[in-house]
Amino acid sequence: MITSIELGDFLAHSNTKLEFGNGVTVFVGNNGAGKSSIIDAITFALFGQHTRKSNKGLIKRGATQGFAKIVFSINGKQYEAVRKIDSKGTLSAKFSDTTNDEQIEIAAGERKQFGESMTHEVEKIIGLDFEKLKIASIVQQGELNAIINAKPKEFKELLNAIIGIDKLDVASESMKTVNKEFREKIKAEVGYDDTHIEILLRDLENTQNEIQIAIPEKQQLELKQKEIQIKLDELREKVETETPKIDKINQLELRKKELIEYAKKAIDDIQYEISQNERKIKDCEGCFEHIEIKNDLESKIEKVEQAIDDTIKKIQKASGQIASLKEKQSLASKLQLKDNKCPVCDSKVEKLNPLFQEEHLKQEIIQLQEEINSKEKENEMYKQKKNDFSEKLQDSRNAEATLRAHHITSKEELIKIQENTKTKKQNIQNIPKDKENVSEISQIDAHAKTIFENITKLESETKGFDEYEFSKLKESINEKQRNLSQIDQQIGAISEKISKGEEQIKVIQSAVSELKIVKEYVENLNEIQTNIFSRDGPVATSLRSWALNTISAKASEHLTLLNTKIQRIALSERTRDISITCYSKSEVLDLESLSGGEKVSVALALRLGMASLLGASNLNLMILDEPTTHLDAERKKSLVGVLSQLSNISNSETQMQFLIITHDTEIFEDSSVEQIYKFESTEQGSSVVEL
């Protein structure tokens, strides 16, 4: 129930706060005093919905923002819902649990992209959304008869909401979710769900048929495999016999090649040896003759050198004498007799000593010079001989060096080399020019003969081998192996197919066995959903039947107080809708034949009849806005009598709360309703006082 409503600059209200208790609360006042604004405040605070054209129209003229706050209690818990709006159209909202003086926020705003919705949370707590609450609990001015004008299907939906059958939809959806999640879990574990049983059984049959076809195919392939394997073994045995000959043929070619290469190398070596020996013979030719005169030449050179030394000494001696004579000649030129007197002592001298005679000295010098010239010629002659002897001695020494370089120590050794070279030349001329003639080539030396013997042996061992036939034999083996490999692959594929099929059969049989249990369980869940939680199932139908009977009875009771010709109202359910039937004392009355006042009476009776069932709605609230419209004075008094009885209803276990809005103030003067608020329009806005 609603415990308080607070309005701030909301529509015509500047600052209004109303307190509510159980039972009936009446708002009285002239039109335009702000009574119906309370309905907009309630729906705006709870759901963000109202009857005005725009949200900005909710703000009191001259204000920049407005708000509506409602405090209500359900099942002992107190809740507060407040929404604000400013002149820019910006909305803010907050829904809180205010039990035990502690406010805990449940939701704020309508940020649905973040999974937040205050309206959704309010709907869960109250048990009705805006549209259902408006039809079930709020009768707007001039819309009292909307309940009888509603389409039958809409009336059925309203009834479902009032008695709580719509909650079966939630349970039904939960059952669907449980069913779906159960199937998904089974599918995750087994790989299938109960809807796949028929498919699995077909797969099982197909797999079994495939295995029955595959087994004979495998057996035929295995027989063919065995036949090919026998032939292949025979061919391999032949190849094993002939294969060594291939190796020996290869060895034969290698040996022939080896012999030819060896012969070529041997010939090159012999030719090189002959060339070396010929050069050695040429170098050493005449060396022994030069060596034989070496000692004689050395003796002659020694004697010539001695003669040269003697000649040089004689030349030196004569040269010294000439020098002495020339000094004397110089002195003799100064010692001249004058008047046969000595130029030194002036003594008389017949003649000078020959040693001081210039002519004599001159002759002596000439003789000595001639002797020097003779000795010099003799010296040149000795030098020439020395040179000749030295050249011949050098030839002897070179001959020794040549013999030493060629390691020849005697003429006999050189003669032996000459004979050996001559023999090798003759042998090399006898070697055949045809390289294919290995028999003659083998005569080069002992090693060549050994190679030739190996060749002869290999030729004997490979005699009669046909390489072309052998290659055909190998190709036949390769072909058989390819065939065998293909058959192996086919057998492997069929074996794998059979193995996988057998495994698949086990899996399918196990899955089918388990899924049959699952199917039975799911069918039980579906049966529960259909019979218990479906709004058209036996449980819902039974509840609606009970509710329709209860509403019919209560509405008929209230209708008798309104003094009309209608004595009874009966609600009945059809396949998809609910029909309303009115009865007088003697006949069935069509709704279309009723007058306007009678229709209002029927609508009010139905509304009041439904009020007895509003325990299914957590808010337990009914609002009547101008319910006396279209009623005459007598029916208005009857209506007040009925409304006065609502206090007794509110004091029952259901604890219903009724808000009645009317401008007919006088009709409540003698009523038992105690809580009445009077609304008046002032310059500052709506003014509310409790009477």
C-alpha positions in Angstrom: 0.0 0.0 0.0 1.0 3.6 -0.5 2.1 5.3 2.7 3.0 8.8 1.4 3.2 10.9 -1.8 5.3 14.0 -2.1 5.2 16.5 -5.0 7.6 19.4 -5.7 6.9 21.8 -8.5 5.0 18.9 -10.1 2.0 20.0 -12.3 -0.1 22.4 -10.2 1.6 21.4 -6.9 4.4 23.5 -5.4 5.0 21.5 -2.3 2.5 18.9 -1.4 2.9 15.9 0.9 0.1 13.4 1.5 0.0 10.7 4.2 -2.1 7.5 3.6 -3.4 4.7 5.8 -5.4 1.6 5.1 -8.9 1.8 3.7 -10.5 4.6 1.7 -9.0 8.0 1.1 -11.1 10.6 -0.7 -9.8 13.6 -2.7 -12.5 16.3 -3.0 -12.5 19.6 -4.8 -13.5 21.5 -7.9 -12.2 20.6 -11.3 -8.7 21.9 -11.9 -7.7 21.8 -8.3 -5.0 19.2 -8.9 -6.8 16.1 -7.7 -6.0 14.0 -10.8 -2.4 15.1 -10.7 -1.9 12.6 -7.8 -2.5 9.7 -10.3 0.1 11.1 -12.7 2.5 11.5 -9.7 2.0 7.8 -8.7 2.5 6.4 -12.3 5.4 8.8 -13.0 7.3 8.0 -9.8 6.7 4.2 -10.3 7.0 3.7 -14.1 8.0 7.1 -15.6 4.5 7.1 -17.3 1.7 9.7 -17.2 -1.3 11.1 -19.1 0.3 14.4 -20.1 1.6 15.2 -23.6 5.3 15.5 -22.7 7.6 15.1 -19.7 8.3 18.8 -19.6 4.6 19.4 -19.1 5.0 17.9 -15.7 7.0 20.8 -14.4 5.1 23.5 -12.6 4.9 26.7 -14.6 7.8 29.1 -13.6 9.9 26.3 -12.1 13.2 24.8 -13.5 12.6 21.3 -12.3 10.0 19.1 -10.6 9.8 15.7 -8.9 7.3 13.1 -7.6 8.2 10.7 -4.8 6.1 7.8 -3.6 6.7 5.7 -0.5 4.9 2.3 -0.4 5.1 -0.9 1.6 4.8 -4.5 0.5 5.1 -7.6 2.7 6.5 -5.6 5.6 9.2 -3.9 3.5 9.1 -0.2 2.7 10.2 1.2 -0.7 10.8 4.7 -2.0 10.6 5.6 -5.7 11.4 9.1 -6.9 11.8 10.6 -10.4 13.0 14.1 -11.3 12.8 16.1 -14.5 14.3 19.5 -15.4 13.4 22.1 -18.0 15.9 20.5 -20.5 14.0 17.3 -20.3 16.7 15.5 -18.4 15.3 12.7 -16.2 16.8 11.1 -13.1 15.3 8.3 -11.0 16.1 6.3 -7.9 14.4 3.2 -6.4 15.4 2.2 -2.8 14.6 -0.2 -0.1 14.0 2.0 3.1 13.3 -0.8 5.6 14.6 -0.3 9.1 15.5 3.4 8.5 18.3 2.3 6.2 18.1 3.2 2.5 19.6 0.7 0.1 19.6 1.6 -3.6 18.0 -1.0 -5.8 18.2 0.8 -9.2 18.9 4.2 -10.6 17.7 5.5 -14.0 16.9 3.6 -17.1 20.4 2.7 -18.4 19.1 -0.4 -20.2 22.3 -0.7 -22.3 24.1 -1.4 -18.9 21.3 -3.8 -17.8 19.9 -1.2 -15.4 16.2 -0.4 -15.3 14.4 1.2 -12.3 11.0 0.5 -14.0 11.8 -3.2 -14.4 12.7 -3.5 -10.7 9.5 -1.6 -9.7 7.5 -4.0 -11.9 9.1 -7.0 -10.2 8.3 -5.7 -6.7 4.7 -4.6 -7.4 3.8 -7.5 -9.7 2.1 -5.3 -12.4 3.5 -3.0 -15.2 2.0 0.4 -16.0 -0.6 -0.8 -18.5 -1.9 -3.6 -16.2 -2.0 -1.3 -13.2 -3.8 1.3 -15.2 -6.5 -1.1 -16.2 -6.8 -3.0 -12.9 -6.3 -0.4 -10.3 -6.7 3.1 -11.9 -10.0 4.3 -13.2 -9.4 7.6 -14.9 -12.0 10.3 -15.1 -14.7 9.3 -17.7 -13.1 5.8 -18.1 -15.0 3.8 -15.5 -16.7 1.8 -18.2 -13.3 1.0 -19.9 -13.4 -2.4 -18.4 -16.6 -3.4 -20.2 -15.4 -1.7 -23.4 -12.1 -3.6 -23.4 -11.7 -6.4 -25.9 -12.4 -9.9 -24.5 -8.8 -10.9 -25.0 -7.6 -7.8 -23.1 -10.1 -8.5 -20.3 -8.7 -12.1 -20.1 -5.1 -10.7 -19.8 -6.3 -8.3 -17.1 -7.9 -11.1 -15.2 -4.8 -13.2 -15.5 -2.7 -10.3 -14.1 -5.2 -9.7 -11.2 -5.3 -13.2 -10.0 -1.6 -13.8 -10.7 -2.0 -16.2 -13.5 0.4 -14.1 -15.6 3.0 -15.2 -13.1 2.5 -18.7 -14.6 4.1 -17.3 -17.7 7.2 -16.5 -15.7 7.2 -20.1 -14.3 6.4 -21.4 -17.8 9.3 -19.4 -19.3 11.5 -20.7 -16.4 10.4 -24.2 -17.3 11.3 -23.6 -20.9 14.7 -22.2 -19.8 15.2 -25.2 -17.6 14.2 -27.5 -20.4 16.5 -25.7 -22.8 19.4 -25.6 -20.5 18.9 -29.3 -19.6 18.9 -30.1 -23.3 22.0 -28.0 -23.9 23.7 -29.7 -21.0 22.8 -33.1 -22.3 24.0 -32.0 -25.8 27.3 -30.8 -24.3 27.8 -34.1 -22.5 26.4 -36.5 -25.0 26.7 -34.5 -28.2 23.0 -34.8 -28.9 19.6 -34.1 -27.2 16.3 -36.0 -27.2 15.2 -34.4 -30.5 18.0 -36.3 -32.2 16.9 -39.9 -31.3 15.2 -40.6 -34.7 18.3 -39.1 -36.5 20.6 -41.2 -34.4 18.6 -44.3 -35.0 18.8 -43.7 -38.8 22.5 -43.0 -38.4 22.8 -46.3 -36.5 21.0 -48.2 -39.2 23.1 -46.6 -42.0 26.3 -47.3 -40.1 25.4 -51.0 -39.6 24.6 -51.3 -43.3 27.9 -49.7 -44.2 29.8 -52.1 -42.0 27.9 -55.1 -43.5 28.9 -53.9 -47.0 32.5 -53.1 -46.0 33.4 -56.5 -44.4 33.1 -58.5 -47.7 35.0 -55.7 -49.6 37.8 -56.0 -47.0 37.9 -59.8 -47.4 38.1 -59.6 -51.2 40.9 -57.1 -50.9 42.8 -59.3 -48.5 42.6 -62.3 -50.9 43.9 -60.1 -53.7 46.6 -58.8 -51.4 47.7 -62.3 -50.6 47.9 -63.3 -54.3 50.0 -60.2 -55.2 52.3 -60.8 -52.2 53.0 -64.4 -53.4 54.0 -63.1 -56.9 56.0 -60.3 -55.4 57.9 -62.7 -53.2 58.8 -64.9 -56.3 60.0 -61.8 -58.2 62.0 -60.6 -55.3 63.7 -64.0 -55.0 64.8 -63.7 -58.7 66.0 -60.2 -58.1 68.0 -61.3 -55.1 69.7 -63.9 -57.4 70.5 -61.4 -60.1 71.2 -58.3 -58.1 74.8 -59.4 -57.1 75.6 -59.6 -60.9 74.7 -55.9 -61.2 77.3 -55.1 -58.5 79.9 -57.3 -60.3 79.1 -55.6 -63.6 79.7 -52.3 -62.0 82.9 -53.7 -60.4 83.9 -55.0 -63.9 83.6 -51.6 -65.4 85.5 -50.1 -62.5 88.3 -52.6 -62.9 88.6 -52.0 -66.6 88.6 -48.3 -66.0 91.1 -48.8 -63.2 93.4 -50.8 -65.6 93.2 -48.2 -68.3 93.9 -45.4 -65.9 96.7 -47.3 -64.3 98.2 -48.1 -67.7 98.0 -44.4 -68.6 99.6 -43.4 -65.4 102.3 -46.1 -65.7 103.1 -45.0 -69.3 103.3 -41.3 -68.1 105.6 -42.4 -65.2 107.8 -44.4 -67.6 107.9 -41.5 -70.1 108.7 -39.1 -67.3 111.5 -41.5 -66.0 112.9 -41.8 -69.6 112.8 -38.0 -69.9 114.5 -37.6 -66.6 117.2 -40.2 -67.4 117.8 -38.6 -70.8 118.3 -35.2 -69.2 120.6 -36.9 -66.6 122.6 -38.6 -69.3 122.8 -35.3 -71.3 123.9 -33.4 -68.2 126.5 -35.9 -67.2 127.9 -36.5 -70.7 131.8 -35.6 -70.6 131.8 -34.8 -66.9 134.2 -37.6 -66.1 136.7 -36.3 -68.7 136.7 -32.9 -67.1 137.1 -34.4 -63.7 140.2 -36.5 -64.8 142.3 -33.3 -65.6 141.3 -31.4 -62.5 144.4 -32.2 -60.4 146.7 -31.3 -63.3 144.9 -28.0 -63.8 145.2 -27.2 -60.2 149.0 -27.8 -60.4 149.4 -25.7 -63.5 147.4 -22.8 -62.0 149.7 -23.0 -58.9 152.8 -22.7 -61.1 151.4 -19.9 -63.2 150.5 -18.0 -60.1 154.1 -18.4 -58.9 155.4 -17.2 -62.2 153.1 -14.2 -62.1 154.4 -13.4 -58.6 158.0 -13.6 -59.8 157.3 -11.4 -62.8 155.6 -8.8 -60.7 158.5 -8.7 -58.3 161.0 -8.2 -61.2 158.8 -5.4 -62.6 158.7 -3.8 -59.2 162.4 -4.0 -58.8 163.1 -2.5 -62.3 160.6 0.2 -61.5 162.6 1.0 -58.3 165.9 1.1 -60.2 164.4 3.5 -62.8 163.3 5.8 -60.1 166.7 5.8 -58.6 168.4 6.4 -62.0 166.0 9.3 -62.7 167.1 11.0 -59.4 170.7 10.5 -60.4 169.9 11.8 -63.9 168.5 14.9 -62.4 171.7 15.4 -60.3 173.9 14.6 -63.3 172.3 17.3 -65.3 173.6 19.8 -62.8 177.1 18.3 -62.5 178.7 19.5 -65.8 182.5 19.9 -66.1 183.6 23.5 -67.0 187.1 23.8 -68.1 187.7 20.2 -66.9 187.1 21.4 -63.4 184.8 19.9 -60.8 181.7 22.0 -60.2 181.8 21.1 -56.5 185.4 21.4 -55.5 186.7 23.1 -58.5 189.5 20.5 -58.9 190.6 19.5 -62.2 188.9 16.3 -63.4 189.5 14.4 -66.6 186.0 12.9 -66.8 182.9 12.3 -64.6 182.0 8.9 -63.0 179.6 7.1 -65.3 177.1 7.2 -62.5 176.9 10.9 -62.9 177.0 10.9 -66.6 173.6 11.8 -68.0 173.9 9.8 -71.1 174.9 6.7 -69.3 172.0 7.0 -66.9 169.6 7.5 -69.8 170.8 4.3 -71.4 170.4 2.5 -68.1 166.8 3.7 -67.8 165.9 2.6 -71.3 167.3 -0.8 -70.7 165.3 -1.1 -67.4 162.1 0.1 -69.1 162.5 -2.5 -71.9 163.0 -5.1 -69.2 159.8 -4.0 -67.5 157.9 -4.1 -70.7 159.1 -7.6 -71.4 158.1 -8.7 -67.9 154.7 -7.1 -68.2 154.0 -9.0 -71.5 155.3 -12.2 -69.8 152.8 -11.4 -66.9 149.9 -11.0 -69.3 150.8 -14.3 -70.8 150.8 -16.0 -67.4 147.4 -14.4 -66.5 145.9 -15.6 -69.8 147.1 -19.1 -69.0 145.7 -18.9 -65.5 142.4 -17.8 -66.9 142.4 -20.7 -69.3 143.4 -23.1 -66.6 140.7 -21.6 -64.2 137.9 -22.0 -66.7 138.9 -25.6 -67.3 139.1 -26.1 -63.5 135.6 -24.6 -63.1 134.3 -26.9 -65.8 135.7 -29.8 -63.7 134.0 -28.5 -60.6 130.7 -28.0 -62.4 131.0 -31.6 -63.7 131.5 -32.8 -60.1 128.4 -30.8 -59.0 126.3 -32.2 -61.9 127.3 -35.8 -61.1 126.7 -35.1 -57.4 123.2 -33.6 -58.2 122.3 -36.7 -60.2 123.8 -39.0 -57.6 126.2 -40.5 -60.1 129.5 -41.6 -58.8 131.0 -43.6 -61.6 131.0 -44.0 -65.4 129.6 -47.6 -65.0 126.6 -46.2 -63.2 125.9 -43.7 -66.0 126.3 -46.5 -68.6 123.8 -48.6 -66.7 121.3 -45.7 -66.7 121.8 -45.3 -70.4 121.1 -49.0 -71.0 118.0 -49.0 -68.7 116.6 -45.9 -70.6 117.1 -47.6 -73.9 115.2 -50.7 -72.7 112.3 -48.6 -71.3 112.0 -46.8 -74.6 111.7 -50.1 -76.4 109.1 -51.4 -73.9 106.9 -48.3 -74.2 106.8 -48.6 -77.9 105.4 -52.1 -77.6 102.3 -50.9 -75.5 99.1 -51.1 -77.7 97.4 -47.9 -78.7 93.9 -49.5 -78.4 92.7 -48.9 -74.8 90.1 -51.6 -75.0 92.7 -54.3 -75.5 93.1 -54.9 -71.7 94.9 -58.1 -72.3 97.9 -56.4 -73.9 97.7 -53.4 -71.6 98.0 -55.8 -68.7 101.6 -56.6 -69.8 102.9 -53.3 -68.5 103.8 -54.7 -65.1 102.7 -57.1 -62.3 100.1 -54.8 -60.8 98.4 -54.5 -64.2 98.4 -58.2 -64.5 96.6 -58.5 -61.1 93.9 -56.1 -62.2 93.5 -58.0 -65.4 93.0 -61.3 -63.5 90.2 -59.6 -61.5 88.6 -58.5 -64.7 88.7 -62.0 -66.2 87.1 -63.4 -63.0 84.3 -60.8 -63.0 83.5 -61.4 -66.7 83.2 -65.1 -66.0 80.8 -64.4 -63.0 78.5 -62.0 -65.0 78.4 -64.1 -68.2 74.8 -64.3 -69.6 73.4 -61.4 -67.5 70.7 -59.3 -69.5 70.5 -55.9 -68.0 67.3 -55.1 -70.0 65.5 -58.2 -68.6 66.7 -57.3 -65.1 65.3 -53.8 -65.4 61.9 -55.2 -66.6 62.0 -57.6 -63.6 62.5 -54.6 -61.2 59.8 -52.6 -62.9 57.5 -55.6 -62.5 58.3 -55.6 -58.8 57.7 -51.9 -58.5 54.3 -52.3 -60.2 53.4 -55.1 -57.8 54.5 -53.0 -54.8 52.4 -50.1 -56.0 49.4 -52.4 -56.4 50.0 -53.8 -53.0 50.4 -50.4 -51.5 47.1 -49.3 -53.0 45.4 -52.4 -51.7 47.0 -51.8 -48.3 45.6 -48.2 -48.3 42.1 -49.5 -49.4 42.2 -52.2 -46.7 43.4 -49.6 -44.1 40.6 -47.2 -45.2 37.9 -49.9 -45.0 39.3 -51.2 -41.6 39.3 -47.7 -40.2 35.8 -47.2 -41.6 34.7 -50.5 -39.9 36.5 -49.5 -36.7 35.0 -46.1 -36.6 31.6 -47.5 -37.5 31.8 -50.0 -34.7 32.8 -47.2 -32.3 30.1 -45.0 -33.7 27.5 -47.7 -33.2 28.6 -48.0 -29.5 28.4 -44.2 -29.1 25.0 -44.0 -30.8 23.6 -47.0 -28.9 24.8 -45.5 -25.6 23.5 -42.0 -26.6 20.1 -43.4 -27.7 19.8 -45.4 -24.5 20.5 -42.3 -22.4 18.5 -40.0 -24.6 15.4 -42.2 -24.3 15.6 -41.5 -20.5 16.1 -37.9 -21.3 13.2 -37.8 -23.6 10.9 -39.4 -21.0 12.1 -36.8 -18.5 11.6 -33.9 -20.9 8.1 -35.2 -21.8 7.3 -35.1 -18.1 8.6 -31.5 -17.9 6.6 -30.5 -20.9 3.5 -32.2 -19.4 4.1 -30.2 -16.2 4.5 -27.0 -18.2 1.4 -27.7 -20.2 -0.9 -28.8 -17.4 0.4 -26.7 -14.5 2.2 -23.6 -15.8 0.4 -22.9 -19.0 -2.1 -20.0 -18.7 -4.5 -22.1 -20.7 -3.8 -25.3 -18.8 -6.0 -27.0 -16.2 -4.5 -25.1 -13.3 -4.9 -21.6 -14.9 -8.3 -22.5 -16.2 -9.4 -23.6 -12.8 -8.1 -20.5 -11.2 -9.8 -18.3 -13.7 -13.0 -20.2 -13.3 -12.8 -19.6 -9.5 -11.9 -15.9 -10.0 -14.7 -15.4 -12.5 -17.2 -16.9 -10.2 -15.9 -14.8 -7.3 -15.9 -11.6 -9.3 -19.3 -12.4 -10.6 -20.7 -13.0 -7.1 -19.0 -9.9 -5.6 -20.0 -7.7 -8.6 -23.6 -8.9 -8.3 -23.6 -8.1 -4.6 -22.3 -4.5 -5.3 -24.8 -4.2 -8.2 -27.8 -4.8 -6.0 -26.8 -1.7 -3.9 -26.8 0.5 -7.0 -30.6 0.0 -7.6 -30.6 -1.0 -11.3 -32.7 -3.5 -13.2 -29.6 -5.6 -13.5 -29.7 -8.3 -10.8 -26.7 -10.4 -11.6 -23.5 -10.3 -13.6 -21.9 -13.5 -14.9 -18.3 -13.8 -16.3 -17.5 -16.8 -18.4 -14.4 -18.0 -20.2 -14.2 -19.0 -23.8 -11.3 -20.4 -25.8 -9.4 -17.1 -26.1 -11.5 -14.5 -24.3 -13.9 -13.8 -21.4 -17.5 -12.7 -21.9 -19.7 -10.5 -19.7 -23.4 -11.4 -19.3 -25.9 -9.3 -17.4 -29.2 -10.7 -16.1 -32.4 -9.0 -14.9 -35.1 -10.8 -13.0 -36.6 -12.3 -16.1 -34.1 -12.0 -19.0 -30.6 -11.8 -20.3 -29.5 -8.2 -21.0 -27.1 -7.3 -23.8 -24.4 -4.8 -22.8 -25.1 -2.7 -25.9 -28.8 -2.3 -24.8 -27.8 -0.8 -21.4 -28.0 2.9 -20.7 -24.9 5.0 -19.9 -25.6 5.0 -16.2 -26.3 1.2 -16.2 -23.0 0.6 -18.0 -21.2 2.7 -15.4 -22.9 0.7 -12.6 -21.8 -2.6 -14.3 -18.3 -1.3 -14.7 -18.1 -0.1 -11.1 -19.5 -3.4 -9.8 -16.9 -5.3 -11.8 -14.1 -3.0 -10.6 -15.3 -3.5 -7.0 -15.6 -7.2 -7.6 -12.1 -7.4 -8.9 -10.9 -5.4 -5.9 -11.6 -8.4 -3.7 -9.1 -10.4 -5.7 -6.4 -7.7 -5.8 -4.4 -9.6 -3.2 -2.6 -11.0 -6.2 -1.2 -7.5 -6.8 1.4 -6.6 -4.3 0.4 -2.9 -4.2 -3.3 -3.7 -3.2 -4.4 -0.4 -4.6 -7.5 0.9 -6.5 -8.0 4.5 -7.6 -11.4 5.8 -8.8 -11.2 9.2 -10.6 -14.7 10.9 -10.7 -16.6 7.5 -10.4 -20.0 9.4 -10.1 -19.8 10.8 -13.6 -23.0 9.8 -15.6 -24.8 8.7 -12.4 -28.0 10.3 -11.2 -28.4 11.6 -7.7 -30.0 8.4 -6.4 -27.3 6.2 -7.9 -24.6 8.6 -6.5 -26.0 8.0 -3.0 -26.0 4.2 -3.7 -22.4 4.5 -4.8 -21.4 6.3 -1.6 -23.0 3.5 0.3 -20.9 1.0 -1.5 -17.7 3.1 -1.2 -18.4 3.4 2.6 -18.4 -0.4 2.8 -14.9 -0.4 1.3 -13.5 0.6 4.7 -14.8 -2.7 6.0 -13.1 -4.5 3.0 -9.8 -2.6 3.8 -9.9 -3.8 7.4 -10.0 -7.5 6.2 -6.9 -9.6 5.6 -6.5 -8.3 2.1 -5.8 -4.8 3.5 -7.0 -3.1 0.3 -6.3 0.6 -0.2 -8.8 2.8 -2.2 -8.2 6.4 -3.5 -11.4 8.1 -4.7 -11.2 11.4 -6.6 -14.5 13.4 -6.9 -15.8 16.9 -7.1 -19.1 15.8 -5.5 -18.0 16.8 -2.0 -21.5 16.7 -0.5 -22.1 13.0 -1.2 -19.5 12.0 1.5 -20.9 14.3 4.3 -22.8 11.5 6.0 -20.5 8.6 5.0 -18.3 6.5 7.2 -15.1 7.5 5.3 -12.8 9.2 7.7 -9.7 10.3 5.6 -10.7 13.1 3.2 -8.3 15.6 1.6 -9.7 18.8 0.1 -8.0 20.3 -2.9 -8.2 24.0 -3.8 -6.7 26.0 -6.6 -4.7 29.1 -5.5 -2.4 31.6 -7.1 0.6 29.7 -5.7 -0.8 26.4 -7.0 -2.8 23.5 -5.5 -3.5 23.7 -1.8 -4.4 20.5 0.1 -5.9 20.3 3.6 -7.2 17.3 5.4 -10.8 17.5 6.5 
